[in-house]
Each structure stands twice: as C-alpha cells, then as structure tokens.
Amino acid sequence: MTTTAVPTTTPPPAMPLPTAAPDRDHAGERAGDHAGDQRGVQFGATRRGLRVAWLPSPGPVRARLAFRVGTADERLPERGLTHLVTHLAHRFTEVDLEGGGGRPSQVWHGPCASPLEVAFTAVGDEDDVRDRLVALCEGLASLAEVLPEEVAHEAGRLDAEADLRPVSSWEALRTARHGLRGWGQLTTGELAVPSADAAALTRWVERWFTAANAVLAVSGPQPPAWVLPLLSGEAVPAPAPVVLPLQLPARVEGPSGAVAVTALADDGAAARAGWWWLHHLALEELRVRGLAAADVEVEVTAVGGGLVELALAVHAGADPAQDALHAVQDATARACSEALPLAELTRWASDLPVPDPVAELDDLARAWLLHGGVEPPAAAPRESLREQARALRPADVLTALRSALGTGLLLVPHDVTAPAGLPLAVPAAPTASAALPGGTWVGARGGSARLVVGEVGVQVHHEDGSTPTARWETAVAVLHRGGGTRVVVDVTGAEVEVDPAVWVDGPAAVEVLDAHAPAGLVVPLPAGAAALEEPARAGRRDRALASLRALATVRVGRPRAGRGA
C-alpha cells in the first residue's frame, strides 16, 4: 500500500488501539475471525492522535472517518473552504481499485457535511475500505499541489449544488440570534471559493483535517490496524454558539406564509420532551383552526457546548398565515402553563427509538468527536436520553420548556398582525446607532448625506435619517467589488456600502477604509458577484442539474493511477 509522507510529530499514544478478544475455545480457527465477539464498542487511539472506535461485527467492513469542522467554524471570509476541501480530497478516492489488485470497487459514500463535522463512509472488504480512506488522506495531504483548473472545476460543482440546496425554515431566526457568524451564516454564499488557492486550502487542512481532530468508527470482524497519513494537529471541540445581545423572547419579521419558532436549551430529555409537547399542542391548535393539512416541521439540533437548538415551523401559505401564527402562539402559551400529562410523557419515553449497533457506534463516535476529549463517552447519547427519560417528571419538562421559550425567537410573516400578550409576541427592540468619529465625505450630487470613515468603523447618514453602521470590532467581512466599491458587513447583518463614485473625493475615503479594515476580513469578489445571500433557487433547478451533469463528464487535472499501480 502506497502512502504519502506527511510531516508530523509523533506524540505518545493516548490509549491502546482496540484489540480482538482471545478465542480460547477455538484457538485453531483463523486469527482475526471475531464475528462472535460481543464486547460492544471498543475505543483506542493511534500515535498521531486519531481516535478509533471499533464494533466487532460479522459481514463487510464499514468505516466512517469524521473530522470536527463544518460551516459553523468558518468566518464569513472563509465560507466554503470546508466544502471545497472535501470535494477536492474526495476526487482522490476516485481510483480504479480493480486495476491493480483485481478487487471489485464497493460502496463509497461521498462526504456528508453538517455545520459541525464532515464525514466520509466506505463499505466493503477491509482492503478496499482501507485503500479508499488512505487515498482520501493522501488527497488532503496533496492539496498544496492542487492545480488551479481543479479548484475551478470543483468551484463550479459547488455553485451548481447551491442552487439545489434547500433553505431551512428557521435560517432567518438563526441569523437574528447569532448574527453573520457560526450558526447564523449557514445560508450565506461561499465567499472564499472563487479566490481559494493551494496555500489557503493547505492552511485549512493543517488547521482542521488532522488526526487529532478526527474519529474513525469501524464495524467489522477485526479491529482496524490501518495507517492513515494525517497530520497530528489538535482536537477542537464543538464550541458553544455565540449569540447577539438580544432582549428575549422576541419576534422577527419574515417572509409571507412562514411561521417558525426557535429556542436554545441544555441538551437532555426534559427539553426534548417539552418540545415534543409543544409540537403536539401546535397540531391541536392548527386542527381547531381548520389547518390540519398545514405542513409542520420540527427539528432538534446539537449546536455545541452541551446545547440544542429547538425549532418548529408551520408552512401554511399566505392566506391562513394569520391563523397559523395564532395557533403557534396559543400553543406556546399552553405549553408554558399546562404540564405535560404523565401518560403522554410515558408514551413519549416509550417511543424513543432503540438504535441498532451500527447507529449506536456512530452516535458514540460523533459524541466523542464533538467533545474533543481523549476519553470516550461513557454511554451513547440516545441511550443516555432513554435513561433520563425513565426518571423524568412532568414538572421537569414544564421547567425546561419555560426556560427554553424564554430564549425563543418567533418568525412572524411580514403581512400579518402579531397579537400582543402571548409568549414570544414582543418585537425585538431596535437599537439606535451612535455617531461614529472619523473623516467625513459629502455626496457627489449634493444633499445632506454624509459618509464617515475612521478608526472605529464606517457609517452613512442618509437623507431619510437612517444610519447604517459597521464597527471594525464587530465587522465580519469587507467585500471588494468592482470599481473600487467596498461593502463592510457587520455581525448583525448590516451592510455599509462605500462607492467612490457617490462621494466627493470618494477614492480617498476608500483608501482610509482600506487602511483601517482588518486584513483577515477582506474578500475580493469576482466580477458580477452580488449579495451575501445565496440567489433565489426558483426556476434554477433544471439549469443546476444540467450543469452538474456536464461537470461530471469532465476529467480535470492530473491523471491518477490505480491503487495497485
């Protein structure tokens, strides 16, 4: 097996690798045949820090290599780097395994990404699975040599995929809560992709795609003893989400026909049972109003730091949106005052799914990955949830739900009236922007508009009295557009555009802005680039599919020999 030499330190092993149990009754059988091993998941780590979880099981080998990095870890100028790295590295796994060793290629799943992790999964015989993972790691180590046309090719695929990516019902609430960072920027355009080069990709790999920041979960007859060429690096646990200083609970104006509510809570059975109860009450309230056919979406997402995001959305269309809003608000009012009946709590607990062994392996590996520690979790998250549920009382659920709804954000359609006096019905209070110090520029066509640029930030005083403001300490990106235009983006989502043609001596204003702007926030945009948000997808699905099909037929970059060559 060929491997790529990777410069790395070699720390002492954190713990021994998993080993198979001795088979005293069948000592004469083939070594490594441990299909009858019933010890459950075994844990260990390589000398480079790669954490390994192994489930003894018969049948083909299944391996899942996950890295603790995702969209939530990217700053706005870095948006898309994780996605691009995974696409480029995955190209290295497109090798002809039959060409050298005569073994059939088996199941190889493409990268599966979430805001906190990227995972690659392979199923087949051990040699096939091992070789594909080695090829993947070689690809990561070889991005310093990636060709510009390879980057451009994958960037085209990413752009086409963006047109097909569904938009979450609560992304507007995530941005309102977190700002344009972490969990609040998941739907922004992938700004870093057009200008990414080999150096930027290599830095991202060295920071995130390392052995210590990964977990390898394997199920199969024998423990893996593979050498994966990864850098050592450091484990990075999933951080707690950062939120804006909001007065909660609050409501946020959104698109027509959409009603949604999100909250943050400590992860556990009480909060999950409480959200299930809120969902139950919302369905009741919708039926009372003749909206039983409305599409109701519920999601519970681990967001790091031991927290979960609880989300509920109702898609009722424009006409019945007022009734849908009343139903959600009445459901939240009832959920805060009516304890979950014991019989319903018992039903919820009994309906919790019992994961199969492989799903439990994935749960354990993901929990290990997210908390970033050397020691593996004591129990699988879903098993811990079941244990908590058995001891849960209705009063615990009521307390947890009230606490969660105290952090709630309600998405209200812009064309309906939100009644007062119910939970989550208080509008988010706007904050006035104080005048910033700095140099002042007047409009090129006269009038009372003023531009201020200085050490603190950028501010425009419009004739209508509005004052969009971006401070350097809270700025998340400085976009460079054609014609010398600059757009400073604040964490709140506010954008302050400075077009030199609009102001007297505008080029001088841009020079002052560039001198004060943090270098790490600069994003050069290609010609024709427009807004931060991804473009509307309506009517673009066919074009995107055609683009993906065309890209799939184009071979780009250096030819790669089969693994056995």
Secondary structure by P-SEA (a helix, b strand, c coil): cccccccccccccccccccccccccccccccccccccccccccccccccbbbbbbbcccbbbbbbbcccccccccccccaaaaaaaaaaaaaacccccccccccccccccccccccbbbbbbbccaaaaaaaaaaaaaaaaacccccaaaaaaaaaaaaaaaaabbbbccaaaaaaaccccccccccccccccccccaaaaaaaaacccccccbbbbbbccccccccccccbbbbbcccccccccccccbbbbbccccccccccccccaaaaaaaaaaaaaaaaaaaaacccccbbbbbbbbccccbbbbbbbbbccccaaaaaaaaaaaaaaaaacccccaaaaaaaaaacccccaaaaaaaaaaaaaaacccccccccaaaaaaaaaaaccaaaaaaaaaaaaaabbbbbcccbbbbcccccccccbbbbbcccccbbbbbcccccbbbbbcccbbbbbcccccccccccccccbbbbcccbbbbbbccccbbbbbccccccaaaaaaaaaaaacccccbbbbccccccccccccccaaaaaaaaaaaaaacccccccccccc
